[in-house]
Amino acid sequence: MCLHLPSVGQTTAQLMDSANAYVNKDFKKAIAFANTAYHTANSAKSKRDIAATAFLLGYTNYMAGNHDEALKYYVAAEQQFADLHDTAGLQKVYKEKAVFYTKQKKFAEANAAVSTALVYAEKLKDTSAIADDYNTRGVMFLDEKRDDSAIHYFRKAYNYYRLIDQSVGMSYSLDYLASALSEIDSLDEALGYLQLSRQLRIKTGDRMGEALAVNNIGELLLAQKKPKEAISWFKDAAEKSHALSFTDLEANTYKMMATAYGAIGDYKMAFNSSAEYEKLHEQILNEKRINAIEELQTRYETEKKEHANKLLTEANKLQALKLNRNRIAIAALSIVALLGILIFWLIYNRSRIQQQNQMREEILRQQQLRAKAVMDAEEMERQRIARELHDGVGQLLAATRRNIVQLQPPPPADSDPLSLIDESIREVRQLSHQMMPPSLRNKSLRSAIEELAARLSQGGALKVATEFIEADSLQTSPEVTLMLYRILQEISANTIKHAGATTINIELVNHDTELTLMVYDDGKGFDKQEVMAAGGGLGLKNIEARVAYINGSLEIDSRPGKGTTYIIEVPLGTGKAA
């Protein structure tokens, strides 16, 4: 038996290929090859190879469970990629660091890492990498038991994969989505996504993934207390895994089958399934079936069959070519006739659709005009009251103070009347600024958020943290700036009034084509389904109306004792967000 350990003459690229080949089979060999590649790259002083091999060492150590070593090499890779200004490399490192921190249950660090990975993916305009990062953030939220947020990001990942027709990524997103939906007992919806995932696995020829999907469908049906239906899926999974020599999965299917048979009272079949599980489990523990002669014989037979199939395929191609010539002539005549019918139908259907679209657009336009009128009237009234407070009441209080000071003899500066008037002037000025902050008049969303955060943090009872990503040169329209500020005011008011939170985190991310505002707190949270069923409070309705006004979307994730997360996404570059 040959151990295939690293040899002195191999290049860095060859050693990395060998490490990747073993990464899912033999962790010790994978680490040995990656370690040799890393030292070879260092000897050659190739910064790019050092970065790549350090990343590979981090990944192989993570897969082997050596978490301290994994983090050490991820940090080394990050430093090298940063020196090289390698955006793609940095995106990969931060994504894997997010996976690492999620495994360690360090969710704050995981969220920071995946946020950075998303920034790099957006810079690269790499749709696949963006989708990968959304999946990673979804897994983080799933492990954190924030299921609604996990579902939101798995859906986003799936939609990005669909844009590039990446079936493998779509199937993984659907599997994750089904897991998250199962956690909130949406078993029927989860079952539908597993069925769709199975179809994608079949489409891509992923037989192992198909077998896993079939087994997962059986487990979901068993969770729905449908053991009879589950048994047929477990049987199918057992056959498929047996055909693939996927012994671990085959053993699991018999174990689950025993549970299903027990649930319907068929104890004989439950015993037989349990016995089959024990036999396969023992086989897994003692499996040593590598035989070089059989492997060579199989390879020889395969090559012989492939050669025979190649000859047969060539013969079939010649026959098919002759048949196709006749079929083409018939098809051409049919196409000409169908084309005339199709053109007429398309013209008629297009006209009908245009009329429907025009009607929908007019209804939507009228709704938007009504909403704009209400919002504009509200803001004008705010501005009028702010001016009255500043120019009217404020000036009257200032004049009153001057008159009191001019009395003979003048009262002391710290007397009760003067102190009360000074306090009133400060209150009026603060209320005027709250209704129309100066930063909004300067059209600066970031400065308005920072000013609001500073005001909320006064007194020390509430800590407000802000984070801005790619927001230094962010330009938004006055409507978007104003609406997002009012939304933040409403969320802050709800948090202070109802949540009992000690910390609020505000995160603003510019994705070039989309602006994301995420606000989350450590308060007592609420039952979202119960609140929505009751029609939602006035505060939530105000938030929804303002988000709709700027063509945005709103996601709320909250559970009792778990805090509340608001995710507002607004398109940039078109409409009100420009």
N, C-alpha and C positions, 0 to 999 in steps of 0.2 A: 504493500500500500504506500502511495506517494503522498507526503504531507503538503507539498507545494508551498514551501516557505520562501521568503524573499531571497533572491540571489544577488550577488555583487554587481553583475553586469547590466541589470535592468535600469532603464531610464526612469525619471520621475513620472512621466506620463504612463509608462507601463506599470509601475508600482501602484499608481492611483487607480488604473483600470482593474488591477488584481484586487485591490481593497474594495472597490465598488462591487466586484463580482461576489465577494464573500460577505458583504455587509448584512445580508438577510439570512445567511447560512451558518457562518462560523465567526462569531465576534472576535475571538482571539486572533484568528488569522487576518481578519480585516484590519484590526488595530496594528498587528505586526507589519503588514504591508504599508499602511498609512504612516506609521512611525518612521519606517525606512525611507519612504518618499519625502517626509518632512526634513530628515537629516540630509538627504541628498540635495534637496532644494537649498537648504542653508549652506551646504558646502559650495554649491554653485553660485551662491549669493543672488539668486533670482527672486526678487521681491514678489512677483506675480505668482510664481510656483510656491513660495513660502506661504502666501496668503491662502492659496487654494488647498495646500496640504494641511495647513493649520485648521481650516474649516472642516476638511474631511476627518481629521483626527477628533475634532469636537463632536462631529456627528456620530462617528463609530463608537466613541466612548459613551455618548449618550445612549445609543442603542444597546450597549453592553451593560448599562446601569452605573457606569463610573461617572457620576454627575459632577464631582469636583474637578476631575480632569477635563470633562466636556466644557465646563464654563471657562476654565483656564485657556483652552485652545480657541474657543469662540472669541474671547477678548483679544487674543493674539491675532487672529484672522481679521477682526474689526480694525485693529491698529494698522495692519498692512494694507487693507483695502482703502482705508482713509488716506494713507500716504500716497496711494496710487490714484486717488480720486475715482475709484471704481464703484460707480453707483449700483450696478447690478450685484456686485459682490457684497456691498453693504446691505442691500435689500435682503439677500439670502441669509446673511448672518443675523440680522435683527428678527427675521421671521423665525429662525430656529431658536433664537434666544427667547422669543415669546412662547414657543412650544415648551422649552426647558423650564421657564418660570411658571407656566401653567401646571406642569407636572409637579413642581415644588409647592403649588398652592400659593405662590407669591403673585397675586393677581394684579396688584398695582404696578409691579415691575413688568409683568406680562403685557399689560395694557399700554405702558409707555413704549415697550419694544415694538409691538405690532403697529402702533401709531407711526413710529419712525419708519418701519418697513413700508407702510402705505405711502408715506411721503415720497420715498425713493421710487416705489413702483409707479406712482403718478408722474414723477419726473421722467421716468423711462417710457411712459405711455404704454406699459406692458400689461395688456388686459389679463393675460394668464396669471401674472404675478399679483395683480390687484385682487383677482378672484381667490388666489391662494391665501392672501393676507386676510380677506374677509372670512374665509373658512377658519383660519387660525383664531381670529377674534371670536368667531362663533363658538369654537371649542372652548375657549377661555371662559366665555359667559356660561356655557353649558356646565362646565366643571364648577363654576361659582354658584350654580343653581339659579342663575338669572335667565330663565328659559325663554321669556319673551324677547329679550335682547339677542339671545343665541339664534332664535328662529328668524329674526330680522336679518342678521348678517349671513345666515346660511342661504336665505332667499336671494340676497344681493349677490353672493358668490355664484349661485346657480345661474342667475341672469347674466352675469359677466361671462361665465363659461359658454352660455348659449350664444352670445355674440360672436364667439370664435368657433362655435360648433365643436367644443372639446368634450366629447362624450364621457371620457374617463373622469374628468373633474366634475361634470354634471352628476354622475352616478355617486361620487363621494359626497357631494353636497346634499343629494337626496337622502342618502343613508344617515348623515348627520341630522338632517331635518326631521326624519322619522324618529330618531332617538329623542330629540328635543320635544317633539309633539307627544311622544309616549309619556314623557315626564309630567306633562300637564293633562294626561288622560284623554288627549285627542287621538284615540286609537284608530278610528275610521280614517281620518286624514293621513295618519302615519302609515297605515296599510296601503293607501293609494300611492304614496311616494315610494314605498318599497317595491310595489308592483312596477312603477315607472323605472326605478333603478334597475330592476331585473331585466326589463326590456333593453335598456341601454347596455347592460353587461352582455346580453345575447348579441346585440348589434356589433359590439366591438370584439366579439369572440373571446371575451374574458370568462372562461368556463369556471375558474375558481371563484371569481366574483359572483357569478350567477349562482353557484352552489351556496355561497354565503348568504345571498339575498333570499333564496328559497328557504333556507334554515331560519333566517330572521323573520320571514313572513309567518312560518309555523309558530315561532315563539310569540309573535304579536297576537296571533289567533288564540294561542293558549292563554295569554294574558286577558283576552276578551272573553274567556270562559267558553271557548268554542273548541273543545278538545278533539271532537270527531273530524272537523275540518283541518285542524292542525296536524293530525296524524298523517293525512295524505301528503302534506307538504314535507313533513319530516322523512317520510319514505322516499320521496323524490330527491331530497337533499342527501339522504344516505346513499342512494344509487349513484348520484352525480359525484359525491366525494369519494366513493369507492372506485369509480372509474378513473378518477384523478389521483388515486393513492393518497388522498388528503385525509390521513388517518385521524388527525386531531378533530376535524370537523365531523367525520363519520362517527367517532365515539360520542361526540356531543349530541348528534341527532338521535342516537339510540338512547342516550340518557334522558333527553327531553321526551322521546317517544314513550319511555317507561312511565314518566310523569303523566302524559296524556292518557295512556291506557288505564292507569290507576284512577284518573279522574272520572272515567266512564264505567269503572267497576270491572274491567276486563283484566283480572289479576294474572291470568295465565300469560297473556301477551305482555303484560307489564313485567313479569318475571323473565320471560324470554328476551325482551329488549334490554333489561338490566344485565342479564348474563352476557349478551352480545357486547354491551358497553364495557363490562369488566374484562372480557377477552381482548377487545381492541385497546383498552387502557394498558393492559399488561404488554401487549405487542409494542405500544409506543415506548414503554419504559425499557424494553429489551431489544429494540429494533437495530439490527446490524446486518443490513442486506446489500452492502456494496460488493459487487462481483465483477471484476474487470473483464472476464471472458464473456459473461452474459451481455455486458455493455457493448463490447466489440461486436458480438454476434447481432445484437439488436441494431447497431449502427449499420452493419453490413446489409442486413435485411431491409432496413429503411432505405438505404441508398439504392438497393436493387429495385425496390418497389417504385421509388421516385423516378428511376430511369425508365421503368416500364410505363409508368403513368405519363411521363413526358412524351414517349413515342405515341401512346394512345391519344394524348391531347392534340398532338400535331395532326394525326389522322382525322380526328373529330373536327378540327378547325377547317380542314379542306372541305369536308362534307357540309359543314355549316355555311361556308362561303357560297357554295352552289345554291343551297336553299335560300340564303338571304337575298340573292339576286332576284329570284322570283317573288319573294315577299315584298321587296322594295317596290317593284312595279305596281303590285296590288295596293300597297300602302299609299303610294303617291296619289293614285286616283281617289282613294278614300279621304286623304288629307285635304285635297282640293275641295271636295264636297263639304267636309266638315268645317273647313276654314271660313266658307261663306256664312254658314250658320253661326259660327263662333263670333265673327266680326259683328253681325247684326245684334247678337245677344250682348256683347260687350258694350256696344254703343248705347243700347237701351238701358243696361244695368248701370253704366257710368252716369247717365243722365239722372236716373232715380237716386243714386247714392249722393250725387252732388246736391240735389234738392234736399235730401235728408240732412246732409252735413250743414247746409246753409241754415236750415231751421234750428238745428242744435246749436250752431255758433251764435245765432241771434238770441236764443234763450239764455245761453251762457253769458253773452255780452250784457244783456239786461240785468242778469243776476250780479255780475261784476260791477256794473254801474251803480246798482242799489247799495251793494256792500261798500263801494268807494265813497258814496255820498254819506253813508252813516259814519265811516271812519274819518272822513274829512271834517264832518260836522263836529265829531267828538274832539279831534285835534285842534280845530279852530276855537272850540269852547275852552279847552285846556290853555291855549295860548292867551285867550282873552282874560281868563281868570288869573293866569300868571302875571300878565301885565297890570291888571287891577291891583293884585296883591303888592307888586313891586312899586308901581307908579302911584297908586292911590293910598292903600292902607300903610304901606311902608313910608311914604312921604309924610302922611299925617302923624305917624308915630315919631318920626324924626323931628317934625316941627314941634310936637308936644314936648319932646325932650328939651329942645332949645328954649322953649318958653319957661319950663320949670327951672332950667339952669339960670335964666336971667332974673328969677325972683330975688327980692332983697329981703333978708340976706339969702344967698343961694344955698340950697340944701347940700349936704356932703355928697361926694361922688359915689359912695357906697351905700347911700340911703335906699330904703325899700322902694320908693316910687321910681327912682332912676334905674335900679336893678331890674325891676319888673318891665320897664319900658325897653331896656337893652335886650332882655331875654325875648320880649315880643318881637323886636326888630329882627333878631337872629332867626326866630321861628318862621317869620314871614318870608325872609330871604331864602331859608332852606326849603320851605314849601314851594316857593316860586321856582327854585332850581329843580326840584323833583318833578314838577309838572312840565318844565321845558328846560332841560340841562343845556348849559352853554356849549358843551361838546357836540350836541346834536345840531345846533345851529352851524357849527363848523364842519358838519357832515363827516365826523370821524367815529365809526362804529367801535373801533378798539378803545379809543380814549373814553367813550361813553360807558363801555363795559367796565373799564378800569375804575372810572369815577364811581359807578354804582357799587362795585365790589368794595371800594374803600369806605363808602358811606355805610354799607351793610356791616362791615367789620368793626365800625366804631363801637366802643364799649367793651369789646373783647368776648361777649357772650357767643358770638357766631364768627367762625373763621371762614373766609371766602378766598379760595385759591383760583387763579386764572392761568390758562395756558393757551398760547397763540402759535399756530403752525402755518408758516407761509402767509402770514397776515400782515407783514410790514407794509407791503405796497397794495393792500387790498382796497379796491374802489367799489363801493356799492351805491345804488341810487338812494336819494333821500327817503323814498318810501320804504325800502328794505331796511335801511339804518333805523328809521323810526319804529317800524313794526317789530324788528328783532329786539330793540331796546324795551318796547312796551311788553313784549312776551317775557323778557327776563324779569321785568318789574312784577308781572303777574305771578310767575313761577316763584320768585323770591318771597312775595307776599304770602302765597299758599304755604311755602315751606316754613316760614316764621310763625304763621298762624296755626297750622295744623300738624306739622311734621315733628316738631320738637327736636330738630336737627342741631348738631354742633358744628357741622362742616358742610359747605356747598362748594362743589368743583365746577368751574365753567371752562369748557374747551371749545375754541373756535378754530376750524381747519379749513383752509382754502385749497380745494382740489382743482383749481383752474376753471373747470366747467360746473362745479358744484360747491356750495358752501355748507358746511356742517357745523351746527351749534349743539353741543352735548352738555347737559346740566344734570349732575347727579349729587344726591345728598346721603347722609347716614342717618336719616330720620326713621320714624316708625313705619313709614310706608302705608299702603292701603290696598284693599281688595279691588283691583281694577274692574273685574267683571261685575262686581256688585255695584260699584259707582256708575259704570256705564249703563247697567240695566236700569238704574234709577234716573237716567237722563243726564248724568254728570252735573257737577256744580257749575255755578255761574263763571267761576274762574277758568275752569277747563273749557267752557264754551267760548269765552273770550279769546283764549289761546288758540283754539281751533279756527276761529273766525279770522284772526290776524295771520295765521299760517296760510290759510286758503287765499287770503287777499294778495299775498306775494307769490302765489303759485307753488307753495312749498308742500312738504309732507311732514307728518308728525307721528312719532312712535313714543309710547309711554310704557315703561316697564316698572311695575311696582308690586310688592307683596308685603303683607304685614310683617314687620320686624326686619325687612330687607332693604329699606330705603327706597328711593324713587329715582328713575333715570328718564330724562326727556331727550329725545333725539330729533332735531329739526334740520331738514335738508332743503336748501333753496337753490334752484338752478341759477348759474351765472352766465352772463354774456348775452342773454335774451330777455325780453320782457322787462318787468319791474326791477329785476336784479342787476341790470346792466349798469 
